[in-house]
């Protein structure tokens, strides 16, 4: 096996030094020779690595391999990608789905790219051991127990890509975590920008992604509802529900239910519900099941559609646009189908009169894990939006299916025996049984639910998985099925960002921060409350759009976002408030010898007084919302986080401010004083020279 890059680099450096000492005199000449090392490293990199550097087929993030150091399988290995050199793994938790809980190592591999050749140094905040190399040179090697390490020496990064490797070893006890910052020469420290990091795919990574996909498909298609045999503890995702059957006859039209049951994917390409009935009687069975479900009514019959005006329809169209509904849905007037967006032309066929408005008002009322967001619409907004959607939708079909008692009873039996009640809640005996997961060897995972085509006489649900999805499920079957019980919030968050289409708004529209920064920006407690719809104020009230609620996803998603950035799922308590520093901070946000923050930001009941374009967020909310480290980085250099920000830069490259009469211009101390003031929240006294609004 060839020597490592770092070993060969060290050998080269030693040889150059020996040559320098033999052939040259003087410190200056020895330094000139040693500078040849950077050129030599490029030659020393193996051909495979050099080819990898030159390849344009690079993906965002870094390749990371996790290996178990203890537990039932000390050789367990899982390969995935992470966006940065960050992680957080609570004690006795699994670092990745296919790694058992316990101590582990994480090995990153990829590239760090810069636009211009320059010098950088690296620093880590961690609990564990860490070593990082760039172009074969060790740039940081440290052990930490929760504090920040000393920064490494400056190293020259070449223009373009630079080969990066790093290894983290979890500590003997306590939570394992890592956050790596870099500092450009003459600049301030901060996380490595995500667009600077990339990796090259390989066979092992692709297999890891297939395993992860197979596990996700098993969970999201509720396979465990039929096949686990008993509830699996430890993973809240396995509690994913489906629309409740109680009262569904009042909420859905019978003809639409029959068509949906017959072939869900013909109605929606992204449908996860399988096709349950096959063969010549499939349509008859689907209609009978729909007849039974239509008999389950609560709250009376459908109401007469309300009269709507052109003004209401136009107002609904504006609301559709303001809420960015097109992130997930086609405009109901569009005729072209889209695999990425759900059509709305069917809403009159699906919802009885008046029921669309109820659904828009509370999408999770009968389906907790619905991906449909709750925008907290008021009654007037729901009427306007429903008017717009129904005005452009296809007309409903008459509900003329037979509803005689015999058909209702037959449909009831089909619902009891076809597996519907494994996912859908109804107070009715479930007469469907499937083999437990433990009794399904990997060799069987090409049959039944995973058959490439439905068999006419088969009772197995048909999910219409693609060939890639079937391969992923089969790989998962042959691997570590105990991964089902392991819940890794960071992995959950990464999947939900995609599944909930967060990036269709965040980072695309003004005022919507990129989703990639949120875990390092916001405290998980506030994020969880915000995602659950429990925050009473709108942080940016001037934006016409609004953040919807996802109550079932909220807590786990908030935890995962923080952990992706190396922060704990529960914010650590701060030291007691420094009252004297808070008084100084009160002055610093004022226009009376301070930074005039009140020009753009409200402070509690004191409104901003010199807003020319758009106001900033009320500072009374800042300490509850923001991670302390993010607040510091933002104040030091907001443009490094958001180049379009209107926030001024008050501190120079050395972290000094022009307010030299406060802490001699020491930016870190001034920012801390402001933070102490902000920690007072709604108890903040008004800044000097201002009075709260009556």
C-alpha positions in Angstrom: 0.0 0.0 0.0 1.5 3.4 -0.9 2.4 5.8 1.8 -0.1 8.5 2.8 0.2 11.9 1.3 1.1 13.4 4.6 3.9 10.8 5.1 5.3 11.4 1.6 5.1 15.2 2.1 7.0 14.8 5.4 9.7 12.7 3.7 10.0 15.3 0.9 10.3 18.2 3.4 13.0 16.3 5.3 14.9 15.7 2.1 14.7 19.3 1.0 15.9 20.5 4.4 18.8 18.1 4.3 19.7 19.3 0.9 19.4 22.9 2.0 21.7 22.4 4.9 24.3 20.7 2.8 24.4 22.9 -0.3 23.4 26.4 0.9 24.3 28.7 3.6 22.1 31.2 5.3 18.5 31.2 6.6 17.1 33.0 3.5 18.3 30.4 1.1 17.0 27.5 3.2 13.6 29.2 3.3 13.6 29.6 -0.5 14.3 25.9 -0.9 11.6 24.9 1.6 9.0 26.9 -0.4 9.5 24.4 -3.2 7.6 22.0 -0.9 4.3 23.4 -2.1 5.2 22.6 -5.7 6.4 19.1 -4.7 3.2 18.2 -3.0 1.3 18.4 -6.3 3.8 15.9 -7.7 3.4 13.6 -4.7 -0.3 13.3 -4.9 -1.2 9.9 -6.4 -2.5 9.9 -9.9 -6.0 8.9 -8.7 -6.1 11.9 -6.4 -4.8 14.2 -9.1 -7.4 13.0 -11.5 -10.0 13.5 -8.9 -8.9 17.1 -8.4 -9.1 17.8 -12.1 -12.6 16.2 -12.5 -15.5 18.5 -13.0 -18.0 15.9 -11.7 -17.9 17.2 -8.1 -20.8 17.5 -5.8 -21.5 19.9 -2.9 -20.4 19.0 0.6 -17.8 16.5 1.7 -17.7 12.7 1.6 -17.6 11.3 5.2 -17.2 7.8 6.4 -18.3 6.8 9.9 -16.7 3.9 11.6 -17.8 2.4 14.9 -15.2 2.0 17.7 -17.4 -0.1 20.0 -20.8 -1.7 20.3 -22.1 -4.9 18.8 -20.3 -4.4 15.5 -17.0 -2.5 16.0 -16.4 -2.8 12.2 -19.6 -1.0 11.2 -19.1 1.6 8.5 -21.4 4.1 6.9 -20.5 6.5 4.1 -22.5 9.6 3.4 -22.1 13.3 2.6 -22.1 16.3 5.0 -22.3 19.9 4.0 -19.3 21.0 6.2 -16.8 20.0 8.8 -19.5 20.1 11.5 -21.4 17.4 13.5 -23.1 16.9 16.8 -23.8 13.5 18.3 -25.3 13.2 21.8 -23.7 10.7 24.1 -25.0 7.1 23.5 -26.5 8.1 20.2 -25.8 6.9 16.7 -23.7 9.2 14.5 -25.3 7.8 11.4 -28.2 5.5 10.6 -26.0 2.4 9.9 -23.6 2.9 12.8 -24.6 1.7 16.3 -24.5 4.1 19.3 -21.2 4.5 21.0 -17.8 5.9 20.1 -16.9 6.4 16.5 -14.6 8.1 14.0 -15.6 10.4 11.2 -13.3 10.8 8.2 -14.0 13.6 5.7 -12.6 13.7 2.2 -13.0 16.3 -0.6 -11.9 19.6 -1.8 -11.8 23.2 -0.5 -11.8 25.8 -3.3 -10.8 29.5 -3.3 -11.0 32.0 -6.1 -7.6 33.5 -5.5 -4.4 32.0 -4.0 -4.3 33.2 -0.4 -3.3 32.2 3.2 -5.8 30.7 5.6 -5.7 29.1 9.0 -8.2 26.8 10.7 -9.6 26.5 14.2 -12.0 24.0 15.8 -14.5 24.0 18.7 -14.9 20.4 19.7 -15.3 17.6 22.2 -13.1 14.9 20.8 -9.9 14.6 18.7 -9.4 16.2 15.3 -6.8 16.3 12.6 -7.1 18.1 9.3 -4.8 18.1 6.3 -4.9 20.3 3.1 -2.8 19.3 0.1 -1.1 16.7 2.4 0.0 19.3 5.0 -1.4 19.1 8.5 -3.2 22.4 9.1 -4.8 21.6 12.5 -4.4 18.8 15.0 -6.1 19.2 18.4 -8.0 17.6 21.2 -10.8 19.5 22.9 -13.3 19.1 25.7 -15.8 21.7 24.7 -13.7 24.8 24.1 -12.2 26.3 21.0 -8.7 25.2 20.0 -5.8 27.5 19.3 -5.8 28.4 15.6 -3.4 26.6 13.4 -0.7 28.2 11.3 -1.5 30.0 8.1 -1.3 27.9 5.0 -1.3 28.9 1.4 -4.4 27.6 -0.5 -4.0 27.4 -4.2 -6.4 29.0 -6.6 -9.1 26.5 -7.5 -9.4 23.1 -5.6 -7.2 22.0 -2.8 -7.3 18.4 -1.5 -8.8 18.1 2.0 -8.9 15.3 4.5 -10.0 15.3 8.1 -10.5 12.8 11.0 -12.6 13.2 14.1 -12.6 10.8 17.0 -15.4 11.0 19.5 -14.5 11.5 23.2 -14.6 8.8 25.8 -17.7 10.4 27.4 -20.1 13.2 26.8 -21.6 14.6 23.6 -19.3 14.5 20.5 -19.2 17.6 18.5 -17.1 19.6 16.0 -17.3 23.0 14.4 -14.5 24.1 12.2 -13.8 27.7 11.2 -11.3 29.3 8.8 -9.7 32.7 8.9 -8.5 34.4 5.8 -5.3 36.3 6.4 -6.3 39.8 7.4 -9.9 38.7 8.0 -12.2 37.4 10.7 -13.0 33.8 11.5 -16.1 32.0 10.3 -17.4 28.7 9.0 -16.0 27.5 5.7 -18.5 28.6 3.0 -20.5 25.7 1.7 -19.8 26.7 -1.9 -16.1 26.2 -1.2 -16.5 22.5 -0.3 -17.0 19.7 -2.8 -16.4 15.9 -3.1 -16.0 13.3 -5.8 -18.5 10.4 -5.8 -17.2 6.8 -5.6 -18.6 3.3 -5.5 -18.6 3.1 -1.7 -20.4 6.5 -1.4 -23.0 5.4 -4.0 -23.7 2.2 -2.0 -24.1 4.2 1.2 -26.6 6.5 -0.6 -28.5 3.5 -1.8 -28.7 2.1 1.7 -29.9 5.4 3.0 -32.5 5.7 0.2 -33.7 2.2 0.9 -34.2 3.0 4.6 -35.9 6.3 3.8 -38.3 4.5 1.3 -39.1 1.9 4.0 -40.0 4.6 6.5 -41.8 7.0 4.2 -43.9 4.3 2.6 -44.9 3.1 6.0 -43.6 -0.4 5.3 -43.2 -0.9 9.1 -46.9 -0.5 9.6 -47.4 -4.0 8.1 -44.0 -5.7 8.5 -42.4 -4.8 11.8 -44.7 -7.0 13.8 -44.5 -4.6 16.8 -43.8 -0.9 17.3 -40.1 -0.1 16.9 -38.9 2.2 19.7 -36.5 5.0 19.3 -37.5 6.4 15.9 -40.4 8.9 15.8 -40.5 8.7 12.0 -42.0 5.2 12.3 -45.1 6.9 13.7 -45.8 8.5 10.3 -49.6 8.4 9.9 -51.9 8.6 6.9 -55.2 10.5 6.5 -57.7 9.3 9.1 -60.8 7.5 7.9 -63.0 8.8 10.6 -65.5 11.1 8.9 -63.8 10.9 5.6 -67.1 10.6 3.8 -67.8 14.2 4.7 -64.4 15.4 3.5 -63.9 13.6 0.2 -66.0 12.9 -2.8 -66.8 9.3 -3.5 -65.8 9.3 -7.2 -62.5 10.8 -6.4 -61.8 8.3 -3.7 -62.6 5.4 -6.1 -60.2 6.7 -8.7 -57.5 7.3 -6.0 -57.8 3.9 -4.5 -57.7 2.2 -8.0 -54.4 3.8 -8.9 -53.0 6.6 -6.7 -50.0 7.3 -9.0 -52.3 8.0 -11.9 -53.7 10.8 -9.9 -50.4 12.1 -8.4 -47.0 10.9 -9.6 -45.5 11.4 -6.2 -48.1 9.4 -4.3 -46.8 7.0 -1.7 -50.0 5.0 -1.3 -49.8 1.7 -3.1 -52.3 0.2 -5.6 -54.2 -2.3 -3.5 -56.5 -4.1 -6.0 -55.5 -5.9 -9.1 -57.0 -7.9 -11.9 -60.4 -7.7 -13.6 -62.3 -6.8 -10.4 -59.9 -4.0 -9.4 -62.3 -1.1 -10.4 -65.2 -2.8 -8.8 -63.3 -3.3 -5.6 -62.0 0.2 -5.5 -65.5 1.6 -6.0 -66.9 -0.7 -3.2 -64.1 0.5 -0.8 -65.0 4.1 -1.7 -68.7 3.5 -1.1 -67.9 2.3 2.4 -65.6 5.2 3.1 -68.2 7.7 1.8 -70.6 6.3 4.4 -68.3 7.5 7.2 -69.7 11.0 7.6 -69.4 13.5 10.4 -70.5 17.1 10.6 -73.5 16.7 8.2 -73.6 16.7 4.5 -71.8 18.9 2.0 -73.0 22.5 2.0 -74.1 24.6 -0.9 -71.1 26.3 -2.6 -71.0 29.9 -1.6 -71.3 32.6 -4.2 -68.0 34.1 -5.2 -67.1 37.4 -6.9 -64.5 38.3 -9.4 -62.8 40.4 -6.7 -62.6 37.3 -4.4 -61.1 35.3 -7.1 -58.5 37.9 -7.9 -57.7 38.3 -4.2 -57.2 34.5 -4.0 -54.8 34.7 -7.0 -52.8 37.3 -5.2 -52.7 35.2 -2.0 -51.6 32.2 -4.1 -48.7 34.2 -5.3 -47.8 35.8 -2.0 -47.7 32.4 -0.2 -45.5 31.0 -3.0 -47.9 28.1 -3.5 -46.3 27.5 -6.9 -43.3 26.1 -5.0 -45.3 22.8 -4.7 -48.3 23.3 -7.0 -49.2 24.1 -10.5 -51.5 27.0 -11.0 -55.0 25.3 -11.3 -55.4 26.9 -14.7 -52.3 25.1 -16.1 -53.0 22.1 -18.3 -49.5 20.7 -18.6 -48.6 18.0 -16.0 -45.5 18.4 -13.9 -43.6 15.7 -12.0 -42.2 18.3 -9.6 -45.5 20.0 -8.8 -48.9 18.8 -7.7 -51.7 19.7 -10.0 -54.7 21.6 -8.5 -57.1 21.0 -11.3 -58.8 18.2 -9.3 -59.8 20.1 -6.2 -63.5 20.2 -7.1 -63.5 16.5 -7.8 -61.7 15.7 -4.5 -63.4 18.1 -2.0 -67.2 18.3 -1.4 -68.6 21.9 -1.3 -67.1 23.9 1.5 -64.5 21.3 2.4 -61.6 22.8 0.5 -61.7 25.8 2.8 -61.6 23.6 5.9 -58.6 21.8 4.5 -56.7 25.0 3.7 -57.5 26.3 7.2 -56.0 23.2 9.0 -54.3 20.7 6.6 -53.1 18.5 9.5 -56.5 18.2 11.2 -56.9 14.6 10.0 -53.3 13.9 8.9 -50.6 15.0 11.4 -47.7 14.3 9.1 -49.2 16.0 6.0 -46.6 17.8 3.9 -49.2 20.5 3.1 -48.1 23.5 5.1 -50.4 25.4 7.5 -50.3 29.1 6.7 -52.6 30.1 9.6 -55.1 31.5 7.1 -58.1 33.3 8.5 -61.6 32.6 7.4 -61.6 35.4 4.8 -58.3 34.2 3.3 -59.5 30.6 3.1 -62.6 31.7 1.2 -60.6 33.8 -1.2 -58.0 31.1 -1.9 -60.7 28.5 -2.3 -62.6 30.7 -4.7 -59.5 31.1 -6.9 -58.6 27.4 -6.8 -62.2 26.2 -7.6 -62.7 28.9 -10.3 -60.0 27.3 -12.4 -60.4 23.6 -11.5 -62.1 20.9 -13.5 -65.7 20.4 -12.7 -66.6 17.7 -10.2 -68.1 14.4 -11.4 -71.5 13.2 -10.2 -71.3 10.8 -7.2 -73.3 8.1 -8.8 -71.6 5.0 -7.5 -74.0 2.4 -5.9 -74.4 2.9 -2.2 -76.7 0.0 -1.3 -76.1 -1.8 2.0 -74.5 -4.8 0.3 -71.9 -2.6 -1.5 -71.2 -0.8 1.7 -70.6 -4.1 3.6 -68.4 -5.4 0.8 -66.4 -2.2 0.8 -66.0 -2.5 4.6 -64.7 -6.0 4.3 -62.2 -4.9 1.6 -60.9 -2.1 3.8 -60.5 -4.5 6.7 -58.6 -7.1 4.7 -56.6 -5.1 2.1 -54.2 -3.5 4.6 -55.8 0.0 4.6 -56.1 0.0 8.4 -52.4 -0.5 9.0 -51.9 3.1 8.0 -55.3 4.8 8.2 -56.9 5.3 11.5 -60.5 3.9 12.0 -62.2 2.2 14.9 -62.7 -1.1 13.0 -61.0 -4.5 13.3 -58.0 -4.8 11.1 -58.0 -8.3 9.5 -54.9 -7.9 7.3 -51.6 -9.5 8.4 -48.2 -9.6 6.7 -45.0 -11.3 7.6 -42.8 -9.6 10.2 -39.7 -8.0 9.0 -37.6 -10.7 10.8 -39.2 -13.4 8.6 -38.4 -11.7 5.3 -34.9 -12.7 4.1 -33.2 -10.5 1.6 -33.9 -13.0 -1.1 -37.6 -12.3 -0.8 -37.3 -8.6 -1.4 -38.0 -8.9 -5.1 -41.5 -10.3 -4.6 -44.8 -9.1 -3.2 -44.7 -5.3 -2.6 -41.3 -5.1 -4.4 -42.4 -7.0 -7.6 -41.6 -5.1 -10.8 -45.3 -5.5 -11.9 -48.5 -6.3 -10.0 -49.7 -9.9 -10.2 -53.4 -10.3 -11.0 -54.2 -12.7 -8.1 -51.7 -11.1 -5.6 -53.0 -9.5 -2.4 -49.7 -7.6 -2.0 -49.9 -3.8 -2.4 -48.1 -2.6 -5.5 -46.0 0.6 -5.0 -44.7 1.0 -8.5 -41.2 1.5 -7.2 -38.6 2.4 -9.9 -35.7 0.0 -10.6 -33.4 2.2 -8.6 -35.8 2.3 -5.6 -36.2 -1.5 -5.6 -32.4 -1.9 -5.7 -32.1 0.5 -2.8 -34.7 -1.4 -0.7 -33.0 -4.7 -1.6 -29.6 -3.3 -0.4 -31.2 -2.2 2.8 -32.8 -5.6 3.3 -29.4 -7.3 3.0 -27.8 -4.8 5.4 -28.2 -3.6 8.9 -32.0 -3.5 9.5 -31.4 -2.3 13.0 -30.9 1.1 11.4 -34.6 1.5 11.4 -34.6 2.0 15.1 -31.8 4.6 15.0 -33.0 8.2 14.7 -30.4 10.7 13.5 -31.9 14.2 13.5 -29.4 15.6 11.1 -30.3 13.0 8.5 -34.0 13.6 9.2 -33.5 17.3 8.7 -31.6 16.8 5.4 -34.5 14.7 4.0 -37.2 17.0 5.2 -35.5 20.0 3.6 -36.0 18.2 0.4 -39.3 16.6 1.1 -40.9 19.8 2.3 -39.3 21.8 -0.5 -37.8 24.4 1.8 -35.4 25.6 -0.9 -38.2 26.5 -3.2 -38.6 29.6 -1.0 -35.6 30.0 1.2 -32.7 31.5 -0.7 -34.9 32.3 -3.7 -37.1 35.2 -2.5 -36.2 38.4 -0.7 -36.4 38.1 3.0 -36.2 34.3 3.0 -32.8 33.3 4.4 -31.0 30.4 2.7 -32.0 27.2 4.5 -28.3 26.2 4.6 -27.5 28.7 7.3 -30.6 28.3 9.5 -29.2 25.6 11.9 -26.1 27.8 12.6 -28.2 30.9 12.9 -31.3 30.1 15.0 -31.6 28.4 18.4 -33.4 25.1 18.1 -36.0 25.9 20.7 -37.1 29.0 18.8 -37.0 27.1 15.5 -39.1 24.3 16.8 -41.7 26.8 18.1 -41.7 28.7 14.9 -42.1 25.6 12.7 -44.9 24.5 14.9 -46.7 27.8 14.5 -46.3 28.8 18.1 -44.4 32.1 17.7 -47.0 34.9 18.1 -45.1 37.5 16.1 -43.8 37.6 12.5 -40.1 38.3 12.5 -40.2 40.1 9.2 -43.7 41.7 9.2 -43.0 43.7 6.0 -42.7 40.6 3.9 -46.0 39.6 2.1 -45.1 35.9 2.3 -45.3 34.0 5.6 -43.6 31.0 7.1 -46.1 28.1 7.3 -46.3 25.6 10.2 -45.4 21.9 10.1 -46.3 20.9 13.7 -45.4 17.2 13.5 -42.0 17.8 11.9 -41.1 20.8 14.0 -39.1 19.6 16.9 -37.1 16.9 15.1 -36.4 19.2 12.2 -35.2 22.0 14.5 -32.9 19.6 16.3 -31.5 18.2 13.1 -30.8 21.7 11.6 -28.8 22.7 14.7 -26.9 19.4 14.7 -25.9 19.7 11.1 -24.0 22.8 12.1 -22.4 21.2 15.1 -24.8 22.7 17.7 -26.7 20.7 20.4 -30.4 20.1 20.0 -31.0 22.0 23.2 -29.1 25.3 23.6 -26.7 25.3 26.5 -27.4 27.7 29.3 -25.4 31.0 29.3 -23.6 32.5 32.2 -25.6 34.9 34.4 -26.5 38.1 32.7 -23.9 40.8 33.1 -26.0 43.8 34.2 -23.2 46.4 33.9 -22.4 45.2 30.3 -26.1 45.4 29.5 -26.1 49.0 30.4 -23.3 49.7 28.0 -25.1 47.7 25.3 -28.2 49.8 25.9 -26.1 52.9 24.9 -24.4 51.1 22.0 -27.6 50.4 20.2 -28.7 54.1 20.5 -27.9 57.2 18.5 -26.4 58.8 21.6 -22.8 57.7 21.3 -23.7 54.3 19.9 -24.1 52.5 16.5 -27.6 54.0 15.9 -29.1 50.5 15.6 -32.5 52.1 16.3 -32.3 53.8 13.0 -33.4 50.6 11.3 -34.4 48.3 14.2 -37.2 48.5 16.6 -36.3 47.8 20.3 -39.3 46.4 22.0 -42.0 49.1 21.8 -39.6 51.7 20.4 -40.0 51.8 16.7 -37.2 52.3 14.1 -36.9 56.0 13.3 -34.9 56.4 10.1 -35.9 53.5 7.8 -35.4 54.4 4.2 -35.9 51.0 2.6 -36.9 48.2 4.9 -36.8 47.8 8.6 -34.7 45.4 10.5 -36.0 42.8 13.0 -37.1 44.0 16.4 -34.0 43.6 18.6 -36.2 42.4 21.5 -36.5 39.1 19.7 -32.8 38.6 18.9 -31.5 36.8 21.9 -34.4 34.3 21.9 -33.9 33.6 18.2 -30.2 33.7 17.4 -27.3 31.5 18.2 -24.8 33.5 20.2 -21.9 32.7 17.7 -24.0 33.7 14.7 -24.9 37.1 16.3 -21.2 37.8 16.8 -20.2 36.9 13.3 -23.1 38.9 11.9 -22.2 42.1 13.7 -18.5 41.7 12.8 -19.2 41.3 9.1 -22.8 40.9 7.9 -21.8 41.0 4.3 -19.7 37.8 4.7 -23.0 36.0 5.5 -25.4 37.9 3.2 -23.7 40.0 0.5 -27.1 41.7 -0.2 -27.5 42.8 3.4 -28.2 46.5 4.1 -26.6 46.1 7.5 -23.5 48.4 7.8 -20.1 47.0 8.6 -18.9 48.7 11.8 -15.7 46.8 12.5 -12.5 46.6 10.7 -10.4 43.5 9.8 -8.9 43.6 13.3 -12.3 43.6 15.0 -12.0 47.2 16.0 -14.8 49.7 15.9 -14.7 53.5 15.6 -16.3 53.9 19.0 -13.0 54.0 20.8 -14.4 55.5 24.0 -16.1 52.1 24.8 -13.7 49.3 25.7 -11.1 51.1 23.6 -12.9 50.1 20.4 -12.6 46.3 21.2 -15.3 44.9 19.0 -15.7 41.6 20.8 -16.4 43.3 24.1 -18.8 45.8 22.5 -20.7 43.0 20.8 -20.9 41.1 24.0 -22.3 44.2 25.8 -25.0 44.5 23.1 -25.8 40.8 23.5 -26.2 41.2 27.3 -28.7 44.0 26.6 -30.6 41.9 24.1 -30.9 39.1 26.6 -33.3 41.2 28.5 -35.8 40.6 25.8 -39.2 42.3 26.3 -37.7 43.7 29.6 -35.2 45.8 27.7 -35.2 49.4 28.8 -35.5 51.8 25.9 -32.2 53.1 24.5 -31.1 56.6 25.6 -33.0 59.4 23.8 -36.0 57.3 22.9 -39.4 56.7 24.3 -41.6 53.6 23.8 -44.8 54.0 21.8 -47.9 54.5 23.9 
